[in-house]
Amino acid sequence: MKSRIHPVSRPVVFRDRAADVAFLTRSTADSDERVAWEDGNTYPVIDVETSSASHPFYTGGRQVLDTAGRVEQFRRRYGTGEASRS
């Protein structure tokens, strides 16, 4: 690998506003705002609107589509297709 082409990775706190949750992880993003973390150190903090704590896909709040009902509605409207083949 070439040296000095990769960005610097550092510990950063991502704070989810919607779920009121914070995550300490490594990132190349930086911020001027700092926050004191549970271990006593201060880290840059980045506020995000959505994370795994508040996204419907991860929380199970996603909407389930009724595909069986849509297929039946299509068959009622247009038939099963077998009569048009003969």
Secondary structure by P-SEA (a helix, b strand, c coil): cccccccbbbbbbbbbccccbbbbbbccccccbbbbccccbbbbbbbbcccccccccccccbbbbaaaaaaaaaaaaccccccccc
